[in-house]
Amino acid sequence: MTEHIAYVRVAAGVVIAGLLGMGCERGTTTTAPVSGALHNHSALAAASPIGGAGNALLKELHAAVGRFHSTTQAEKAGYAEDPFCVEVPGLGGMGHHWANTALVDPVFDALNPEVVLYAPDKNGNMKLVAVEYIVINTGQTAPTFDGQPFDVGGTPVPVAHWSLHVWVHEENPSGIFTPFNPAISCTP
């Protein structure tokens, strides 16, 4: 995207804002501008694919969240489904954000992401594609994922925070840490 601002439904915001006292009800449509302010694209870098010579932390994350290929397992682990799918023409999609709000805190735990992302496959079934971290900023050192800096802000969480998408179960042609994936669509 260049100069114009596109609006998307911010799925994780509905769940997270409601639990952080913002008064959003589940199922409410929330919109937010998608621009340089939403994600710091200059801080993003591509990494090698998980199956390649990539780093050990990516491989550990891939294994740790593998159980969430089943949305039933995600629910059992405390992740709540959001019915909205995030997609922006020209950028691609993020998919459906399932947030575990109990994990949204000032602690970065690489093997326990705050959000798991699903996208519909060709049959309309939900397929695990990525994770997203949300770390509340209380003045601590900014987190990194094995050296990859997090974005400042980037989610509708109403307090200062960092976020980072990691495409561990779906290749992202734009880079493993880029928020939007041109290969992801909200329609099967």
LUMTIFI-161152 format. One line per 5 residues: number of its first residue (from 0); for each residue x, y, z of N, C-alpha, C. Coordinates in nm, 2 decimals. Layout:
N
NUM = X/Y/Z/X/Y/Z/X/Y/Z ~ ... .
//
This chain:
188
0 = 0.08/-0.12/0.00/0.00/0.00/0.00/0.09/0.12/0.00 ~ 0.05/0.22/-0.07/0.12/0.34/-0.08/0.06/0.45/0.01 ~ 0.00/0.55/-0.05/-0.06/0.66/0.02/-0.20/0.64/0.08 ~ -0.27/0.56/0.02/-0.41/0.54/0.07/-0.42/0.45/0.19 ~ -0.53/0.46/0.26/-0.55/0.38/0.38/-0.67/0.29/0.35 .
5 = -0.65/0.16/0.37/-0.76/0.07/0.36/-0.80/0.03/0.50 ~ -0.93/-0.01/0.51/-0.98/-0.05/0.64/-1.01/-0.19/0.64 ~ -0.98/-0.26/0.74/-1.00/-0.40/0.76/-1.07/-0.43/0.89 ~ -1.14/-0.54/0.90/-1.19/-0.58/1.03/-1.08/-0.64/1.11 ~ -1.06/-0.59/1.23/-0.95/-0.63/1.31/-1.00/-0.73/1.41 .
10 = -0.98/-0.86/1.37/-1.04/-0.97/1.44/-1.00/-0.98/1.58 ~ -0.87/-0.98/1.60/-0.82/-1.00/1.74/-0.86/-0.89/1.83 ~ -0.89/-0.78/1.78/-0.93/-0.66/1.86/-1.06/-0.69/1.93 ~ -1.15/-0.75/1.87/-1.28/-0.78/1.92/-1.26/-0.86/2.05 ~ -1.19/-0.97/2.05/-1.17/-1.05/2.16/-1.08/-0.98/2.27 .
15 = -0.97/-0.93/2.23/-0.87/-0.87/2.32/-0.93/-0.74/2.38 ~ -0.98/-0.65/2.30/-1.04/-0.53/2.36/-1.15/-0.55/2.46 ~ -1.23/-0.65/2.43/-1.34/-0.68/2.52/-1.28/-0.73/2.66 ~ -1.18/-0.81/2.65/-1.13/-0.86/2.78/-1.04/-0.76/2.85 ~ -0.99/-0.66/2.78/-0.91/-0.56/2.84/-1.00/-0.44/2.89 .
20 = -1.13/-0.46/2.88/-1.22/-0.35/2.94/-1.26/-0.25/2.84 ~ -1.25/-0.27/2.71/-1.28/-0.17/2.62/-1.43/-0.17/2.58 ~ -1.50/-0.28/2.63/-1.64/-0.28/2.61/-1.69/-0.34/2.47 ~ -1.60/-0.39/2.39/-1.64/-0.45/2.26/-1.71/-0.58/2.30 ~ -1.82/-0.61/2.23/-1.89/-0.74/2.25/-1.84/-0.83/2.14 .
25 = -1.83/-0.96/2.17/-1.79/-1.06/2.08/-1.88/-1.05/1.96 ~ -1.83/-1.06/1.84/-1.90/-1.05/1.72/-1.92/-0.91/1.66 ~ -1.87/-0.81/1.73/-1.88/-0.67/1.69/-1.77/-0.65/1.58 ~ -1.81/-0.58/1.48/-1.71/-0.55/1.37/-1.63/-0.43/1.41 ~ -1.50/-0.44/1.41/-1.41/-0.34/1.44/-1.33/-0.31/1.32 .
30 = -1.30/-0.18/1.29/-1.22/-0.15/1.18/-1.10/-0.06/1.23 ~ -0.99/-0.07/1.16/-0.88/0.01/1.19/-0.80/0.04/1.06 ~ -0.73/0.15/1.06/-0.66/0.18/0.94/-0.54/0.09/0.92 ~ -0.51/0.05/0.80/-0.39/-0.03/0.78/-0.29/0.06/0.70 ~ -0.19/0.10/0.77/-0.09/0.19/0.71/0.04/0.16/0.78 .
35 = 0.14/0.25/0.76/0.27/0.23/0.82/0.26/0.24/0.97 ~ 0.15/0.30/1.02/0.13/0.31/1.17/0.09/0.18/1.23 ~ 0.03/0.09/1.15/-0.02/-0.04/1.20/0.10/-0.13/1.21 ~ 0.18/-0.14/1.12/0.30/-0.23/1.12/0.42/-0.16/1.07 ~ 0.53/-0.17/1.14/0.65/-0.11/1.10/0.72/-0.20/1.00 .
40 = 0.69/-0.18/0.87/0.74/-0.27/0.77/0.89/-0.26/0.75 ~ 0.95/-0.14/0.79/1.10/-0.13/0.78/1.17/-0.22/0.87 ~ 1.10/-0.27/0.98/1.17/-0.36/1.07/1.15/-0.50/1.04 ~ 1.08/-0.53/0.93/1.05/-0.67/0.90/1.16/-0.73/0.81 ~ 1.19/-0.85/0.83/1.30/-0.92/0.75/1.25/-1.06/0.71 .
45 = 1.29/-1.10/0.59/1.25/-1.24/0.56/1.35/-1.33/0.62 ~ 1.31/-1.45/0.65/1.39/-1.56/0.70/1.38/-1.68/0.62 ~ 1.47/-1.77/0.64/1.47/-1.90/0.56/1.35/-1.98/0.60 ~ 1.30/-2.07/0.51/1.18/-2.15/0.54/1.21/-2.24/0.66 ~ 1.10/-2.28/0.73/1.12/-2.37/0.84/1.19/-2.50/0.81 .
50 = 1.16/-2.55/0.70/1.22/-2.68/0.67/1.36/-2.67/0.62 ~ 1.41/-2.55/0.58/1.54/-2.54/0.53/1.64/-2.53/0.64 ~ 1.75/-2.46/0.62/1.85/-2.45/0.72/1.82/-2.34/0.82 ~ 1.69/-2.31/0.84/1.64/-2.20/0.93/1.69/-2.22/1.07 ~ 1.66/-2.13/1.15/1.71/-2.13/1.29/1.63/-2.23/1.38 .
55 = 1.69/-2.27/1.49/1.63/-2.37/1.58/1.51/-2.32/1.64 ~ 1.50/-2.19/1.68/1.38/-2.14/1.74/1.25/-2.15/1.65 ~ 1.27/-2.13/1.52/1.15/-2.14/1.43/1.11/-2.29/1.43 ~ 1.20/-2.38/1.43/1.17/-2.52/1.43/1.10/-2.56/1.56 ~ 1.15/-2.51/1.67/1.08/-2.54/1.80/0.94/-2.48/1.80 .
60 = 0.92/-2.36/1.75/0.79/-2.30/1.75/0.70/-2.39/1.66 ~ 0.75/-2.43/1.54/0.67/-2.51/1.45/0.62/-2.63/1.52 ~ 0.70/-2.70/1.59/0.67/-2.82/1.67/0.57/-2.79/1.78 ~ 0.60/-2.68/1.86/0.52/-2.65/1.97/0.37/-2.62/1.94 ~ 0.35/-2.55/1.83/0.21/-2.51/1.79/0.15/-2.61/1.70 .
65 = 0.22/-2.71/1.66/0.16/-2.82/1.57/0.03/-2.88/1.62 ~ 0.01/-2.88/1.75/-0.11/-2.94/1.80/-0.23/-2.86/1.77 ~ -0.21/-2.73/1.73/-0.32/-2.64/1.70/-0.37/-2.65/1.56 ~ -0.32/-2.75/1.49/-0.38/-2.78/1.36/-0.53/-2.82/1.38 ~ -0.56/-2.86/1.50/-0.69/-2.89/1.54/-0.74/-2.77/1.62 .
70 = -0.85/-2.71/1.57/-0.91/-2.60/1.64/-0.97/-2.64/1.77 ~ -1.00/-2.77/1.78/-1.05/-2.82/1.91/-0.94/-2.81/2.01 ~ -0.82/-2.84/1.97/-0.70/-2.83/2.07/-0.67/-2.69/2.10 ~ -0.69/-2.60/2.00/-0.67/-2.45/2.03/-0.77/-2.41/2.14 ~ -0.90/-2.45/2.12/-1.00/-2.41/2.22/-0.97/-2.47/2.36 .
75 = -0.92/-2.59/2.36/-0.89/-2.65/2.49/-0.77/-2.58/2.56 ~ -0.68/-2.52/2.48/-0.57/-2.45/2.53/-0.60/-2.30/2.56 ~ -0.73/-2.26/2.55/-0.77/-2.13/2.59/-0.78/-2.02/2.48 ~ -0.76/-2.07/2.35/-0.77/-1.97/2.24/-0.92/-1.96/2.20 ~ -0.97/-1.84/2.18/-1.10/-1.81/2.15/-1.11/-1.77/2.00 .
80 = -1.21/-1.83/1.93/-1.23/-1.81/1.79/-1.29/-1.67/1.77 ~ -1.24/-1.60/1.67/-1.30/-1.48/1.62/-1.36/-1.50/1.48 ~ -1.48/-1.47/1.46/-1.54/-1.51/1.33/-1.49/-1.43/1.21 ~ -1.43/-1.32/1.24/-1.39/-1.23/1.13/-1.25/-1.27/1.07 ~ -1.24/-1.26/0.94/-1.11/-1.29/0.87/-1.05/-1.16/0.82 .
85 = -0.92/-1.14/0.84/-0.85/-1.02/0.80/-0.79/-1.04/0.67 ~ -0.82/-0.96/0.57/-0.76/-0.96/0.44/-0.77/-0.82/0.38 ~ -0.66/-0.78/0.31/-0.65/-0.65/0.25/-0.61/-0.66/0.11 ~ -0.69/-0.61/0.01/-0.65/-0.62/-0.13/-0.51/-0.56/-0.15 ~ -0.43/-0.63/-0.22/-0.30/-0.58/-0.25/-0.19/-0.62/-0.15 .
90 = -0.23/-0.66/-0.03/-0.14/-0.70/0.07/-0.15/-0.85/0.10 ~ -0.27/-0.90/0.09/-0.30/-1.04/0.12/-0.38/-1.05/0.25 ~ -0.37/-1.17/0.31/-0.45/-1.19/0.43/-0.37/-1.23/0.55 ~ -0.44/-1.22/0.67/-0.38/-1.28/0.79/-0.46/-1.40/0.83 ~ -0.59/-1.40/0.80/-0.68/-1.50/0.84/-0.76/-1.47/0.96 .
95 = -0.81/-1.58/1.03/-0.89/-1.56/1.15/-0.79/-1.57/1.27 ~ -0.80/-1.47/1.36/-0.72/-1.46/1.48/-0.79/-1.53/1.59 ~ -0.73/-1.63/1.65/-0.78/-1.70/1.77/-0.68/-1.66/1.88 ~ -0.73/-1.57/1.98/-0.65/-1.52/2.08/-0.67/-1.59/2.21 ~ -0.56/-1.61/2.28/-0.56/-1.66/2.42/-0.53/-1.54/2.51 .
100 = -0.63/-1.47/2.55/-0.61/-1.34/2.62/-0.53/-1.36/2.76 ~ -0.53/-1.48/2.81/-0.46/-1.50/2.94/-0.31/-1.49/2.91 ~ -0.27/-1.50/2.79/-0.13/-1.49/2.75/-0.08/-1.35/2.72 ~ -0.18/-1.26/2.70/-0.14/-1.12/2.66/-0.10/-1.05/2.79 ~ 0.03/-1.03/2.80/0.10/-0.98/2.92/0.23/-0.92/2.88 .
105 = 0.32/-0.88/2.97/0.45/-0.82/2.93/0.56/-0.92/2.91 ~ 0.52/-1.05/2.91/0.62/-1.16/2.89/0.62/-1.22/2.75 ~ 0.74/-1.22/2.69/0.75/-1.29/2.56/0.79/-1.43/2.58 ~ 0.71/-1.53/2.54/0.74/-1.67/2.55/0.73/-1.73/2.41 ~ 0.84/-1.75/2.35/0.84/-1.79/2.21/0.76/-1.91/2.17 .
110 = 0.74/-2.00/2.27/0.67/-2.13/2.24/0.52/-2.12/2.28 ~ 0.48/-2.01/2.33/0.34/-1.99/2.37/0.28/-1.86/2.31 ~ 0.26/-1.85/2.18/0.21/-1.73/2.12/0.07/-1.69/2.17 ~ 0.04/-1.56/2.18/-0.08/-1.51/2.22/-0.20/-1.53/2.12 ~ -0.16/-1.55/2.00/-0.26/-1.56/1.89/-0.22/-1.67/1.80 .
115 = -0.31/-1.76/1.75/-0.29/-1.85/1.64/-0.38/-1.81/1.53 ~ -0.33/-1.82/1.41/-0.41/-1.77/1.29/-0.44/-1.89/1.20 ~ -0.57/-1.89/1.16/-0.62/-1.99/1.07/-0.67/-1.92/0.94 ~ -0.67/-2.00/0.83/-0.73/-1.95/0.71/-0.80/-2.07/0.65 ~ -0.91/-2.04/0.57/-0.98/-2.15/0.51/-0.91/-2.22/0.40 .
120 = -0.91/-2.35/0.40/-0.85/-2.43/0.29/-0.95/-2.43/0.18 ~ -0.92/-2.50/0.07/-1.00/-2.51/-0.05/-1.14/-2.57/-0.02 ~ -1.15/-2.64/0.09/-1.28/-2.70/0.13/-1.35/-2.62/0.24 ~ -1.29/-2.51/0.28/-1.35/-2.42/0.38/-1.32/-2.46/0.52 ~ -1.23/-2.56/0.54/-1.19/-2.60/0.67/-1.08/-2.51/0.72 .
125 = -1.08/-2.48/0.85/-0.97/-2.39/0.91/-0.84/-2.46/0.91 ~ -0.74/-2.40/0.86/-0.60/-2.45/0.85/-0.51/-2.36/0.93 ~ -0.43/-2.41/1.02/-0.33/-2.33/1.09/-0.23/-2.28/1.00 ~ -0.20/-2.14/1.00/-0.11/-2.08/0.91/0.00/-2.01/0.98 ~ -0.03/-1.94/1.09/0.07/-1.86/1.15/0.04/-1.84/1.30 .
130 = 0.13/-1.77/1.37/0.11/-1.72/1.50/0.14/-1.57/1.51 ~ 0.08/-1.51/1.62/0.11/-1.37/1.64/0.14/-1.36/1.79 ~ 0.25/-1.28/1.82/0.28/-1.25/1.95/0.23/-1.11/1.98 ~ 0.19/-1.09/2.11/0.15/-0.96/2.16/0.21/-0.94/2.30 ~ 0.30/-0.85/2.31/0.37/-0.83/2.44/0.35/-0.69/2.49 .
135 = 0.28/-0.68/2.60/0.25/-0.55/2.66/0.38/-0.48/2.70 ~ 0.40/-0.35/2.67/0.52/-0.27/2.70/0.50/-0.21/2.83 ~ 0.58/-0.25/2.93/0.57/-0.19/3.06/0.71/-0.12/3.09 ~ 0.79/-0.09/2.99/0.92/-0.03/3.00/1.03/-0.12/2.99 ~ 1.00/-0.25/2.97/1.11/-0.35/2.96/1.18/-0.34/2.82 .
140 = 1.28/-0.41/2.80/1.35/-0.41/2.67/1.26/-0.47/2.57 ~ 1.26/-0.41/2.45/1.17/-0.46/2.34/1.21/-0.61/2.31 ~ 1.11/-0.70/2.29/1.14/-0.84/2.26/1.19/-0.85/2.11 ~ 1.26/-0.96/2.09/1.30/-1.00/1.96/1.27/-1.15/1.95 ~ 1.25/-1.20/1.83/1.23/-1.34/1.80/1.36/-1.39/1.74 .
145 = 1.45/-1.43/1.82/1.59/-1.48/1.77/1.65/-1.37/1.69 ~ 1.64/-1.24/1.74/1.70/-1.13/1.67/1.61/-1.05/1.58 ~ 1.49/-1.11/1.55/1.40/-1.03/1.47/1.32/-0.94/1.56 ~ 1.33/-0.81/1.53/1.26/-0.71/1.61/1.11/-0.72/1.59 ~ 1.03/-0.69/1.70/0.89/-0.69/1.69/0.85/-0.55/1.64 .
150 = 0.72/-0.54/1.59/0.66/-0.42/1.55/0.62/-0.34/1.67 ~ 0.62/-0.21/1.67/0.57/-0.13/1.78/0.42/-0.12/1.75 ~ 0.34/-0.16/1.85/0.20/-0.16/1.83/0.16/-0.27/1.73 ~ 0.06/-0.24/1.65/0.02/-0.33/1.54/-0.10/-0.41/1.56 ~ -0.16/-0.40/1.68/-0.29/-0.47/1.71/-0.38/-0.37/1.78 .
155 = -0.51/-0.40/1.79/-0.60/-0.30/1.85/-0.60/-0.31/2.01 ~ -0.49/-0.37/2.06/-0.48/-0.38/2.21/-0.46/-0.23/2.26 ~ -0.55/-0.19/2.35/-0.55/-0.04/2.39/-0.44/0.01/2.48 ~ -0.33/-0.06/2.49/-0.22/-0.02/2.57/-0.09/-0.04/2.49 ~ 0.02/0.03/2.53/0.14/0.02/2.45/0.19/-0.13/2.45 .
160 = 0.23/-0.17/2.33/0.27/-0.31/2.31/0.35/-0.33/2.19 ~ 0.40/-0.45/2.17/0.48/-0.49/2.05/0.40/-0.61/2.00 ~ 0.42/-0.63/1.87/0.36/-0.75/1.81/0.45/-0.81/1.70 ~ 0.43/-0.93/1.67/0.50/-1.00/1.56/0.43/-1.12/1.51 ~ 0.41/-1.12/1.37/0.36/-1.24/1.31/0.47/-1.33/1.27 .
165 = 0.45/-1.46/1.28/0.54/-1.56/1.23/0.47/-1.67/1.15 ~ 0.50/-1.68/1.03/0.43/-1.77/0.94/0.50/-1.90/0.94 ~ 0.47/-1.98/1.05/0.53/-2.11/1.07/0.47/-2.23/1.00 ~ 0.34/-2.21/0.96/0.28/-2.33/0.90/0.23/-2.30/0.76 ~ 0.26/-2.18/0.70/0.23/-2.15/0.57/0.34/-2.05/0.51 .
170 = 0.39/-2.09/0.40/0.50/-2.00/0.35/0.44/-1.86/0.31 ~ 0.51/-1.76/0.34/0.47/-1.62/0.31/0.57/-1.57/0.21 ~ 0.53/-1.55/0.08/0.63/-1.49/-0.02/0.68/-1.36/0.02 ~ 0.61/-1.28/0.11/0.66/-1.15/0.15/0.76/-1.16/0.27 ~ 0.78/-1.28/0.33/0.87/-1.29/0.44/0.80/-1.35/0.56 .
175 = 0.87/-1.43/0.63/0.82/-1.51/0.74/0.76/-1.42/0.85 ~ 0.82/-1.30/0.87/0.77/-1.21/0.97/0.68/-1.09/0.92 ~ 0.64/-1.10/0.80/0.56/-0.99/0.74/0.41/-1.02/0.78 ~ 0.34/-0.91/0.83/0.21/-0.93/0.88/0.11/-0.99/0.78 ~ 0.11/-0.94/0.66/0.01/-0.99/0.56/0.08/-1.09/0.47 .
180 = 0.01/-1.19/0.43/0.06/-1.30/0.34/-0.03/-1.30/0.21 ~ 0.03/-1.26/0.09/-0.04/-1.26/-0.03/-0.10/-1.40/-0.07 ~ -0.05/-1.50/-0.01/-0.10/-1.64/-0.05/-0.23/-1.67/0.04 ~ -0.27/-1.59/0.13/-0.38/-1.61/0.22/-0.50/-1.54/0.17 ~ -0.61/-1.61/0.16/-0.74/-1.55/0.13/-0.85/-1.59/0.23 .
185 = -0.94/-1.50/0.25/-1.05/-1.53/0.34/-1.16/-1.62/0.28 ~ -1.15/-1.64/0.15/-1.25/-1.72/0.08/-1.18/-1.85/0.03 ~ -1.24/-1.96/0.05/-1.18/-2.09/0.01/-1.15/-2.10/-0.14 .
//
